[in-house]
């Protein structure tokens, strides 16, 4: 099962995203602070995808994005940014720092699923074996 770590200090948003991800058959782990997620990266098995809210107190999602992308160990993790402030400058900055996608909040299930699949494929493109076993 694909594991997604969601980092957002908004408890209501976390509950909504958790419900959507569960309906899409993803396993989610929530972190209310970016520092806690950074610590977990160093101590736990890695997720298949990080979803980061941009606006959080102290350490922002952009700070965590930069931290992950500077790391030789984690820089291949797909990262999807979420924000209620989906303005061009914010999107450009996130993508420029290495985000694999950006979703405005609130997101529909379809928008979220498409963004997740795109981010996963971007960092983990299909291999020859995947193509051979494909039903296409």
C-alpha positions in Angstrom: 0.0 0.0 0.0 1.3 3.5 -0.9 2.2 5.5 2.2 1.7 9.3 2.2 3.0 11.6 5.0 0.8 14.7 5.3 2.3 17.7 7.1 -0.2 20.4 8.1 -1.0 22.2 11.3 -4.7 22.4 10.5 -6.4 19.5 12.2 -9.7 19.8 10.2 -7.7 19.8 6.9 -5.8 16.8 8.1 -9.0 14.9 8.9 -10.5 15.8 5.4 -7.3 14.7 3.6 -7.1 11.5 5.7 -10.7 10.6 4.7 -10.0 11.3 1.0 -6.7 9.3 1.0 -8.4 6.4 2.8 -11.1 6.3 0.1 -8.3 6.2 -2.5 -6.7 3.3 -0.7 -3.6 5.2 0.5 -2.2 4.9 4.0 -1.6 8.3 5.6 0.5 9.5 8.5 -0.1 13.0 9.8 2.4 15.4 11.2 1.2 18.7 12.7 4.7 20.2 12.5 7.3 20.1 9.8 10.0 19.5 12.4 8.3 16.3 13.5 8.2 15.0 9.9 11.9 15.9 9.4 12.7 13.9 12.6 10.6 10.9 11.4 12.5 10.9 8.0 15.7 10.4 10.0 14.2 7.6 12.2 11.5 5.8 10.3 10.9 4.0 7.1 10.4 6.5 4.3 7.0 7.2 2.8 6.2 6.9 -0.9 5.1 10.6 -1.0 5.3 13.7 1.1 2.4 16.2 1.0 3.3 19.5 2.6 1.2 22.5 3.5 3.1 25.6 2.9 1.9 27.9 5.7 2.8 26.6 9.1 4.3 28.3 12.1 8.1 28.1 12.7 9.1 25.6 10.0 7.1 25.9 6.8 6.4 23.3 4.1 8.8 25.2 1.9 11.5 24.9 4.6 10.9 21.1 4.7 10.9 20.9 0.9 14.3 22.6 0.8 15.6 20.3 3.6 14.5 17.1 1.8 15.8 18.3 -1.6 19.3 19.1 -0.1 19.6 15.6 1.3 21.3 12.8 -0.7 19.2 10.3 1.2 15.7 11.7 0.7 15.9 14.0 -2.4 14.2 11.4 -4.5 11.0 11.5 -2.5 8.0 12.8 -4.4 6.7 15.9 -2.8 3.3 17.5 -3.4 2.6 20.9 -2.0 -0.8 22.1 -0.8 -1.8 25.6 0.0 -4.9 27.8 0.3 -2.6 30.5 -1.1 -2.3 29.1 -4.6 -0.9 32.3 -6.2 1.5 32.1 -9.1 4.5 33.3 -7.0 3.8 30.7 -4.4 3.4 27.9 -7.0 6.6 29.0 -8.9 8.6 29.1 -5.7 7.5 25.6 -4.6 8.2 24.1 -8.0 11.5 26.0 -8.2 12.6 24.4 -5.0 11.8 20.9 -6.3 8.2 20.2 -5.6 6.7 17.6 -7.9 3.2 19.2 -7.9 1.0 21.8 -6.3 -2.6 21.6 -5.2 -4.8 24.5 -4.0 -6.9 23.9 -0.9 -9.6 22.9 -0.7 -8.9 20.2 -3.3 -11.4 17.7 -4.7 -10.6 14.0 -4.6 -10.1 13.9 -8.3 -7.6 16.8 -8.2 -5.7 15.2 -5.3 -5.6 11.7 -6.9 -4.3 13.2 -10.2 -1.6 15.2 -8.4 -0.5 12.2 -6.3 -0.3 9.9 -9.4 1.6 12.6 -11.3 4.1 13.2 -8.5 4.6 9.4 -8.0 5.3 8.8 -11.7 7.6 11.8 -11.9 10.0 10.4 -9.3 9.3 6.7 -10.0 8.8 6.3 -13.7 7.6 2.9 -14.9 10.4 0.4 -15.4 10.7 -2.1 -18.3 9.2 -4.8 -16.0 6.3 -2.6 -15.2 5.6 -2.0 -18.9 5.9 -5.8 -19.6 3.3 -6.6 -16.9 1.0 -3.8 -18.0 -2.4 -4.8 -19.4 -2.1 -2.2 -22.2 
